[in-house]
Amino acid sequence: MSSGYISFAALAAGLLFAVGPGACAQPTPGQVASATVAQPLPFVSPIFGDNMVLQRGKLDTIWGWSDPGDTVRVQFGGNTATATAGTDRRWQVKIQPPAPGGPYTVKITGHQSAELHNVLVGDVWLCGGQSNMGLPLRFTKNADEEIKAANYPDIRFFTVDGHPAYHHVDVIHGNWRVVSPETASWMSAVGYYFARKVQQDTHIPIGLVVDSVGGTPAEAWASAAALRPLHDFDVPLAELDRLKAENAPEYGNYIMHWYDEYDTGQKNNWAAPDYNDSTWKSVPIPGGFAELGVPDTPALVWFRRVITLPDPLPSGRAMIYLGEIERMDTVYIIGKLVGGSAWVENPRVYPVSNALKPGKNVIAIRVLRTMPDGGFLSKPEDMYLSLGDQSSIPLASEWKAKLSVDARPPQPLPIAYENWPVMPTVLYEGMLAPIAPLSITGAIWYQGEQNSPRGYQYRRILPAMIADWRSLFAQGDFPFYIVGLPAFTKRSPVPVDGDDWTETRESQAITAATVDNTCLAVTIDTGDPDNIHAKEKQPVGDRLALCALAKYYGENVVYSGPVVESVERLPGSIRIHFAHSDGGLVVKGDKLAEFSIAGVDRKWVWADAHIDGNTIVVSSPDVPHPTQVRYDWQSNPAATLFNGAGLPAGPFRTDTWPGKTEGHRPY
C-alpha cells in the first residue's frame, strides 16, 4: 500500500478500541516504491466479480482492459453487447440486464475470457464517508446476535480497499461477498442495516459498494475540478500540484512528505536497532524536550531505549501503551514500524506481538511536538509494554534522545498533521473514480466529523461533492442520502453560542433541503459522548432506508422527524410551526428541553417550551422580547422532540448570527 495509513478493516482489527482513525502505520520508502510499481491491467475490472449485484432498470456499464483492437463480447441473461479495446487497452460495454433476481452468469470473451457466477440483478448503493460508515458490524451494539442472524443471500457487499492517489487510478481491490454469518462481521454496519431494511421491504436484491476511510474530510472525496471554483483549497491543491511535479510518494497526507524533506532521523535511520546512540542525551520520559533545548517550541525529537524480554516470550497479544501524545508519534521496535498517530486526544495503543523478540529490543519513538505543553501528556503509569501473559514493563524512565528538527520559525511546518488521507482529491482519484461509471441506484453518506472544525464551510463542500459524484457516474441526479451527525462529547449545562458539530449538522440539513434528490437521516438521539464511533448503528441504517423507501421506492412511510416550517414571533414568545409532524408532536423524556431563546442582545437562556397542536410555543421570563430560538444547539444535546412515528427533530435555529466555525480556514 502506497499510503501512510492502514485500511479501516485492519485498523479495527487491532486498534479501533484504543486509538481510532489516527492509528495509522506509515510505510518505509521501500514499501512505497514497491507498492507503486505498475501492475498489469486486468481483463475485467475487479469491481465486477462473482456474487456481485448488477443494477436493474438501466444499462449496466462493464469494462476492463485487453489488447488494443480486441473485440470483447459480454453475455448476460440472454443479452449481448460488444466493444473494442482502444489504444489505451480499455474496453467498455453497456448491456441491458435481465429481470431482477437471479442468479445469473456473465460471460466475457475476447483474447481472454472470464465468467462471473452467482450474479444478481437488483439495486446497487454506494456507501461513502469516513470511519462511521466503514465501522464493521462486529464493533456495534448487539453484534454477536446480529452476525449470527445475518443470513441474507440477496444482499451482497464490496468493500473498496483504501488507497489514496495523486493521479488517476484504473484499478481498485476488493471482493464481492454474500451476507452471511461468516461474512457479516466485517461489513459496514450502517450499510448492513440500510440494505436489510430496504431488501426486506422491497424484496429486491441489494448490492453495497463501501467506499470509506476513517478520519477523512469530504474534500478528499472530490475532484480538483469540483474544488477549485470554491477557492477554499487553493493552498493544499497547490501543494498537491508541487508533489505531483516532483513525483513524490502518494501518501495522501502532508506530514509524511514533511518527514521525507526535513527529518534527519528518518534519513539516517535512527530507528535501526544497531544505530549507535552513544552520543545521545539521557532524558526523562514523560518529558525530554527541555533537556534538548526546546522546552516549549515546536520540535521533532527521537527517543530510544533498550528493553530486555524473557525467552521464550509469553504467548498472547503484546501491546505498547504510550498515553496521549501531542502532536504526532511514530513507534518502531527493533526497526519495525508498529504504529503512529496524530489523533492527540486518544491514548496510543499499538499491537506489537510481531515486532518483539526474546532478549534485547530497541524501542524508538519519534515525536513531533507543536504546542508548548505538548509531547508526552499522560502519567508515567500510563506508559508500559504489556506482554501476552499480562505482565508489563514500565516505559516511563530515562531514554536516549536527540533533536532532529528545531521547528521554530522560519522552519516550515506541514499544512496538517494527520497521517491518514486528508489531502483534497486523493480518495476521489484512488477509490472513487476507478469504480465509475458503475451503474448504481444512489449513494448514502456518513461523514462530517473530520470537517467539523470547518462546519460552516461544509455547506459549500458537500453540495459540490454531490454534484461531482453525479457528474462522475453520469447517471443523472441519483439519490444521495446524508447522515446527520449524532450526539458526541460532554453535554453543556448552559446554552452554547457556537459549536462545531452543531454547525456541521446545520450544513448537512441545508444541503438536504437545497440539493435535489437528497434526504437527511437525523440521528441526534443516538451517539456516545465518549466515543466518536458510537455502537448504535441500526437507527442510522434504518433511517437512511426510510429516506430510500419514501423518496426512491415510493412507499408510504414516514422518513423525517419534525422540521421547522415557519416561525411566528408573538409578544413575549415565539411560536414554531412544523412540517413532518406525522402522528403529532411528541415529547420524549420528562419535558420538552434543549430550547434556548434570545433577544436582540444575543444572550441565550434556556426557555420554557410546550406543544400546542402542531406548533411549539417558546418563552422565558428572562427574555421579555424574544427574537430568536434554537433547539438542540450543542454537540451532545438531550433530544426531546419527536413525531408520532418516533423520528427526532434535528437541531435548528431561527437566527443567522455568525457561529464558531464561520470563516474558519485551516490554510
N, C-alpha and C positions, 0 to 999 in steps of 0.2 A: 504494500500500500504506500502510495507516494504522499502521505499526509502526516500531519502532526497529531493524529488522534486515532483512537481505536473505534471500531464500529459500535453502535449502541448495544447490539446483542452481546458483544464481548465485554463492553463496559458493564452491562447489567449483570453478567455472569460473575464478575469478580469484584466490582467496585461500587455498584449503584447504591448500596445501603449506606455507604460511607461518604462518598465524595461527589456524586452527581456528574453533570456534564463536563466539568473541567478535568476529570480524571483521565487524562489523555496521554498516551505514550507518544514519545517523539522518536522518529526513525533516525538512524545514523545516515550520513551522506551516502554510504554504500547501499543502504536499503533503498533510499530514494532513487539512486541511479538504476538499480536493478529493477525497481518497480516501474520505471518509466520507459523501459525498452519496449519498442513497438511489438505488439503481438499480431499474429495473422488474423485478418478479419474473418469471422465465421460465415459459413454458408447461409445460416439463418440467425437473425438477431436473437440473443439469449432472452429477450423479453417474451419470446414465443417458445413454448415447450409443452411437454406432457403435463396433463392435469390443469391446463390453463382454462380461463373463460375468455371467449371472444365476444365482442359486443353485438347484441341483437339490434335489428331495426335500422341499421345503416351499413354502408360498405365498410368492410374491415380492411385496413391497410396492413400488409405484411411485407417485410423486407429482409434483406441480407446482402451478402457480397459473393461474387463469383468472378470468373474470368471475363474481361471486357468482351462484349458481344454475345455472351452466353444467353440463350433463351431459357428462362425459368418458368416452369408451369406449376401452378398451385391448384389442387383439387380439394374441395371442401363441401361435403354433403351433396354431391351431385352437381355443384357449380365449379366452373373452371375459369382461371384468369392467367394471363401470361405477361411477362415483362422481359426486357433485355437489359443485361448489366451494362452500365455505362463505362466511360473511361476511368471513372473513379471506383469501378468494380461494384457499385451499388445497384441492386435491382429492387424494385418495389411494385407490388400489385395492389389493386383494390378489388375485393371479391365480395359478392353477396353472400351473407351467411345463411345457412338453413334455419329451420324453425327453432325457437328457443328450446333448450333442453339438451339432449344428447344421451350418452357420449358419442362423439364423432372422432374420426381420424382425419387429419390434414396431411395430404401428401404433397411434397415439394420436390420437383425433379429438374435437373439441369445437368451440367457437367458433374455435379454431385447430386445426392438425393438425401431426403430426410422425411421422417414421418413423426407427427405429433399425435400422441394417443390420449384417450380419455379426455377429450376436449369438450367443454360445454359451451353453449351459446346462452348468454344472459346479459347482465349489466355489469360493466367494469367501472369501478370508482377509484380515483386516485386519492390517496391518503397522504397529505403533506404536512410538514411542520417540524417541530423540534421534539425534545425527548418525551413530552407527554403524549404526543401522537405515537411515537415508537415504543412507549413503555410496554413491555411484554405482559401478557395475561398472568404469568406466574408471579408477578410482583404486585398484584392488585387484590382487592377485597374478595374474599371467598374463592381464592384462586384454585385451591385443591378441588372443591366441588364443581366449579365451572369447567375446569380442564377435564375432569372425569366425565362430565356430561357433554363435552364438545364433540358430538358426532353429527356433523353437518356436511355430508358429501356434496351438497350443491353449493357450498361456499368454498372458494379457493383463494389463496393469497400468495403474493410475490413480494418479498422484501428486497428492495434495491440496496446493494452493498454501498456503504459510504465511500465517496470518492470525490474530493474537490479537484477542480481543474481550472487552469488559466486559459485553455484553448478548447476548441470543440472536441468532444469525445464521441466516438461512434458506438462503443460497446459498454454496457453495464454488466454486472454479475448478480446472480441470484437464481432461485428455482421456484417454480410454482408448486404449491403443496395443497393437498386436500385437508380441510379442517377435520381433525380427529383428536382423540385424547393423546395421541402420540406426537402430534404436530402443534397443537394449540398453545402449548406452554410458552413458546417464543414469538407468537404472533402479536401484533398490535392489539392491546385490549380495547381501545376506542374503536378500531376498525372491526374487531370481532363483534362487539355489542351492536354497532351500527348495522353490519351485514346480517347478523342474526335476526334483528327485528324486521329489517326490510324483507329478507327472504321468507320469514315466517308469515308476513302479511301478504306478500305478492306471489309467493311460490315461483319466483324467477331466480335462476342461478345467479349468484353474485361473485364477482371477482374483485379482489382488492390489490392494488399496487401501492405498497407502502414506501413512500419516498420521504424519509425524515432523518435528521441528525440532531442529537442533543445540543442545546446551547446555541443554536444558530439563529441569526436575525433574518428577517424577511428579505432584506436586500441581497443576501447570499443566494436566494432562490429566484432572482430576477435577472434579466439580461442587461448588458450595458446600454443597449438601445432604449430600454424602458427607464433606466435610472438617470441617464444623462440629462434629459429635459427637466428633471426635478432640481438639479444643481445642488442637491444636498450631499452628494457623494463625489464631488469633483476631486477632493484631496485623495481619498482612497483609490478612486479609479485611476488617477494619475500615477499613484504608487504601483498599482497593478500593471499599468502600461509599462512602467520602468522595469519591473520584474520580468515581464514578458520579453521585453527587448534584450534583457540580459540572459534569457533562457534559464531563469532561476528555478530551483526545485519548486514543485507545485504543492506547497504546504497547505495553502488556504488560510493562513493566518500571518500576522505581521511579526510576532515575536521571534519565530524561528529564523526568519530572514535576518533579524537584528542580531541574533546569536551568531549566525554564519559570518556576519560582517565584523562584529566587534569583540566577541568572546574569545579572549586569549586562551582560557582554559579549555574550550572546545577545540580550538586549533591545535593545541599541544597535548590533547588527550589526558587532561588531569584526572579523568575517571579511571584510567588504566590501573589495574592492581599493582603493577610493577613500577609505576611512576615514583620517582624519588622526591618525596615531600619533606626531606630533612631540613630544608631551609625555611619551611613554612612556620608561621607563628602559632603557638598554642593559645587557644581562646576558649571561653566557656560557651556552651550551647545549653539553654537559650542565651542569646547574646551574640558576641563575636564581631559585630560591626565597629563598635567604638574602639576596640583593641587594634583594628586595622586602619584607624584614622578616618573613618567615615561614620561618625556616631549618629548623625541624623540627616544624611543626604542620600540621594539615590545612588545605589551601588550594586554591582554584581560580584558576589563572593562565592568561592568554592570552599567546601568543608570536607575533610577526610578523617576517617577513623578506622582502626583495625579492631575487629572483634574475633574472638575465638569460640567456635561452636563445637559441640560434642561429636564424637564418632562412635556409632553411627548417629546421623541426625534423627530426631524423633519423627515418626511418621505423622501425617496430617498436614493441614494447611498452616503455613507460616505467613505472618503479616507484619508489616512495619507500620508503626503509628508515630506520626510526627506532629500532631496537633494542627492548629491553624497557622498558616504562613502567609505573610504579605510580601511580595505580590505573586511571585511565581517560583515554584520549585521544580527541580528535576533530580531524580534519585537513581543512582547506579549502585549495584552490588557486584563486586569483582568484575567491573567493567560492563555489566549487563544493565541496560535500561529497565527499570521496574515500574516507573510511574512519574507523573508530573502533572501539576495542576495550577491554574490561575484563578480558581474559584476561592477567593480569600476566606469566606465565612465558613467553609466546610473543613473539618479536620482531615488531614491527609492520612489515608489508609490504603496501603498497596499490598497485593499478594506477592510474596517473594519466594515461594517454595522452589520454583525452578531456577532461582539465581543463587541459592545457598549451597555451600559445600562444607564438609567436615573440616575443622581446623580454622586457619586464618581467613577471614573475609574482610575485604576493604569496602567500606561504605563511603560513597562520595555524594554530596548533596550540593547542587548549585542553586543559589537563591538570588533572585533579582528583587531588591527592595526599592520601593518608590516613595514611601512615607516615612517621616521622622520616627514614628513609633512602629515601623514595620519589621520585617524579618520573622523570627520565630515568636509567635504570640501566645502560646499555651504554657501551662505549668510544666515544670520538669517531669512530674509523674505521668504526664500525658504523652511522653516520648519514650517509646520502647520497641523492641523487637520481640514478637510473640512467636514461639515455636509450636510445632504440631502437637506437643503434649501440654500446651498451655503454659509452659514455663516461659519466663520473659527475661530479657536483658535490657536494663535501663540504658537509654541513649543520651540522657542529659548529663554531660560531663565535659571534660577537656577534649577538644578536637584540634586538628591541624587546619589552618585556614589561610587563604591567600586572596587578595583583591584582584579580580580580573578586569573590571571596568569601573573606574570612577565616573559615575553617570551624571555628575553635576553639569549644568550648562558650561560651555557650549556643546558638550557631548549630547547628541540627539538620542531620544528615547523612541521606542516603537510607537506607532499610531495607536495600538491597542495591545493588551497583554494576554488575551485568550490564546490558548494553544490548541484550539479546535477550530473548525472552519467558520470564520466570521467575515471574511472579505466579500465585498459585493461580487455577484455573478458566479462565484466558484462552484456552487452546488447546482445552479441552473446549468452550467456548462458540463459538470461532471456527472450529474444524476438525473436531471430532468430532460434536457434536450435530447439525450440519447434514446429516450423511450418515446419520443414524438416522431410521427403523428399516430401513435397507437389510438385506435378508436375507443372512446370512453363515453360513459354517461355523464360524469361530472366529477367534482372534487370535494373532499372535506378537508378542513384546515384547522389545526390546533397549534397555534404559535402566538407569540406576542411577549412572552416573558423576557426574552433577550432584548426586545425593542422597548421595554417599559421605561427605561430612563429617558427615552425619546417618545413617550406615549402620544403626545400631540402630533408629532411628525408622522406617526403611524397611519393617520387618516389620509396621508398623501401616498405613503409607500404601498399600503395594502391594495388600494384600487389600481395603482399602476402595475402591481404584480399580477393581479387577477386578469387585467387586460392583456398582459404579457403572456400569461399561460394560455389564454383563449386564442391569441394570435399564433402561438407556437403550435398548438394542436389543430388549429384551423377547422374547428367543428362548431363554429358559432359561439354564442354566449351560453355555454353549457352551465349547468347548476354549479354553484360554488357556495358551500355552507361552512360557516365560521363558528368556532367555539369561543364564546366569551370567557375570559379568564375567571377561574374560580377564586374562592377566598384563600388568602395567604398572609402570613406574618402576624404579628401581635395586634390585637384589636385595640383601637384607640378609645378611651373613655369619653373623649370630648370631640366635637365636630372637627373634621380635618379640612383645611382650606385647599391644599394641593396634595396630590397623591399619584405616584407614577402608575401603579397598576390600575387605579380607577380611571385615569385619563387614557390609558391604553384601551380599557373596556369601552370607554366612550367612543374612541376612534373606531373600534370594531363595530359598535352599534351604528355609527354614522355610515360606515361603509355598507353595512347590510341594508340600511334604509335608502341609500342613494345609488347603489350599483345594481343594475338589472340582474334578475335571476340569482339573487343571493338570499341568505337566511342566516339568522343568528340563533345559535343554541345557547341560551343563558344557563350558566352553571354556578351562579353566585351562592347558592345554598349548599354547594359541595366544596371540597378543598380541605387543606390541613394547614394550620398556622405554622407548623414546624417543619413541613416537608413540601418542597416545591413539586415533588412527584406524588401527589395525593393518590391514595389507593382506590378511591371510589370512582371507577370509570364507567360503570353501567349507565348512570344517568347521562353522562356525556354522550356515549354512543347512542343511547335511546333517543335523546333529544335531537341529535343530528338526523336520526332516522325519521323522526316526526316531520322535520323540515322536508326530507325527501318524499315521504309518503303524501304529504299535503300538497307540496308545490311541484313535484315532478310526476308522481304516480297518480295524482288526482283523487286521493282518498279523502273522505270527510273526517279528518282528525284535527284536533286542536294542536297546533305546533308552536304557539307562542304564549308566554305569560303576559300580564298586563303591560301595555305600552302607552305612554302619555299621548293623548290625542289633542288636548287643548288645556290652557291654563286660564283661570278666571280669578282676577285679583279683586277681593272684597274688602270692605272696611275691617281691618283687624285680622284678616285671614286670607288664605289662598285656597281656592278650590281647583282640584286637578281632575280632569276628565280622561277616562281611559278607553282605549280600544283593546280588543282581545281579552275582555273580562268574562270569558266563557264560563258559565255557571256562577257568575258573580264574583266580586272581590272577596278574598278570604284572608284572614289573619292566621299566621302560623306562630304559635308561641303564646306567651302571656298577654302581649299587647302589640299594637302596631307601632314599631320602633324604627329607629335609624332615619327619621325625618329631621332635617335641620332647616332653620329659617333665618333670613337676614333682611335687613332694611338697606337703605342707601349707604349706610356706613360700612357695609360688607362684613359685619361681625356676625358669625354664625353661632346659633344656640340650638340646643335640642328643642324640638317642637312637639306639641300635642297633636295627634292625628287621629281621625276617626272616619270610618266608612259611611258614606251617605249614598245609597244606591250604587251606581257605577262610578262614583266620584269619591275622592278623599278630601276632607277639609283639614287644613293645617294651620295652626296658630300657636302663639306663645305670648304670655303676659309680658315677657321681657322685650318683645318686638311689637310695639303697638301699630306700626305702619310697615308691615312686611311687603317686600317686593319680589323676593326670590325664595325658592325652596329646593332642597336637594334630598335625595334618598339613597341610602347605602353608599355614601360617598367616602369610602375608605377601602384599603386593601382587603381587610377582613371584617366585613360588616355582619350584623345579625339580620339575615334575610327573613323578613316577616310578611311581605306582601305577595300573595299568590292569587291565581284564579281558581275557579271551581274544578278545573281539570288537573290541578296540582302543579302547575308550572309557575315558576317565580317571575316576578317583575325584575328587570335588570336595573342596575344603578342609573339614575338620571339626575339632571339638574335643569332648572329653568333659566339660569344666568349664563352669560358668555364671558364672565370675568376671566382674566388670564390665570392659568393654573401653574403648577410646579414645573411642568415639562415644556411649556410653550416657549419656543425659541431656543431650546437646548440643542446644541450641536456638539458632537464629540471631536469634530475635526477642525 
